[in-house]
């Protein structure tokens, strides 16, 4: 089930925003068909992907000197939902991802790129 559909105008705006953030667009033909927009950040050596489903992820190479596997981190905001208490009476929570529309994903992309580069 798709959360939103990226229009051609939005794709152009996303690619322009990526260029302003000094990101290289690396979307493959398969990703375009599936409704994904992917960028590569040369500064931090990681990928950012925007999905039509509303998710946004950062993929980072892990391991010694970046020779390991890729790890994907979800960058969507979260809501904590109360889920009763445990046997000791401590409150328990479920975590729910907030799915973002296209323009919300672009805003989150910009803030995450800036924050990760400051690290």
C-alpha positions in Angstrom: 0.0 0.0 0.0 1.5 3.3 -1.1 1.4 6.3 1.2 2.0 8.9 -1.6 3.0 8.9 -5.2 6.0 11.0 -6.3 4.9 13.2 -9.2 7.3 14.2 -11.9 7.4 17.7 -10.5 8.3 16.5 -7.1 11.0 14.2 -8.5 12.6 17.3 -10.2 12.3 19.3 -7.0 13.9 16.5 -5.0 16.8 16.2 -7.4 17.3 19.9 -7.3 17.2 19.9 -3.5 19.7 17.1 -3.5 22.1 19.1 -5.7 21.8 22.0 -3.3 22.7 19.7 -0.4 25.7 18.4 -2.5 24.1 15.0 -2.9 24.5 12.9 -6.0 21.3 11.3 -7.3 21.9 7.5 -7.8 18.4 6.2 -8.4 18.5 3.1 -10.6 15.8 2.2 -13.2 14.4 -0.4 -10.8 14.2 2.1 -8.0 12.4 4.6 -10.2 9.9 1.9 -11.2 9.3 1.1 -7.5 8.9 4.8 -6.6 12.2 5.4 -4.8 14.6 8.3 -5.0 18.2 7.6 -3.8 21.0 10.0 -3.2 24.7 9.5 -2.3 26.5 11.8 0.1 30.2 12.0 -0.9 31.1 13.8 2.3 29.8 11.1 4.7 30.0 8.2 2.2 26.4 7.1 2.8 23.1 6.8 0.8 19.8 8.4 1.5 16.6 6.9 0.1 13.1 8.4 -0.1 10.3 5.9 -0.6 6.7 6.5 -1.9 5.5 4.5 1.2 6.6 7.4 3.4 9.8 6.0 4.7 13.2 7.7 4.6 16.4 5.8 5.3 20.2 6.3 5.5 22.4 3.4 4.5 25.9 3.4 6.0 28.8 1.0 5.4 29.9 -0.7 8.6 33.0 -2.7 9.6 36.7 -2.0 9.5 37.5 0.8 7.1 34.1 0.6 5.5 34.6 -2.9 4.1 31.7 -4.5 6.0 28.0 -4.7 5.3 25.5 -2.0 4.7 23.3 -0.9 7.6 20.0 0.9 7.0 18.7 3.4 9.6 15.1 4.7 9.5 15.0 8.4 9.8 11.3 8.8 10.2 10.0 10.5 13.4 8.5 8.1 16.0 5.5 8.1 18.3 5.5 6.3 21.6 2.2 4.6 22.3 1.4 3.3 25.8 0.9 -0.5 25.9 0.0 -1.2 29.5 2.5 -2.2 32.2 4.8 -5.1 32.8 4.6 -7.5 35.8 6.4 -5.0 38.0 4.1 -2.1 37.1 6.5 -0.3 34.8 4.8 1.3 31.8 5.5 -0.3 28.5 5.4 1.4 25.1 5.2 0.5 21.4 7.1 2.6 18.9 5.3 3.7 15.7 6.9 5.3 12.7 5.4 8.5 11.4 5.1 8.2 7.6 6.0 11.4 5.8 4.6 12.8 2.6 7.0 13.9 -0.2 7.7 17.4 1.0 8.0 16.2 4.6 10.6 13.7 3.4 12.6 16.5 1.7 12.7 18.5 4.9 13.7 15.5 7.0 16.4 14.7 4.4 17.9 18.2 4.7 18.0 18.2 8.5 19.4 14.6 8.7 22.1 15.4 6.1 23.2 18.5 8.0 23.2 16.7 11.4 25.1 13.7 10.1 27.8 15.9 8.5 28.2 17.8 11.8 29.1 14.5 13.6 
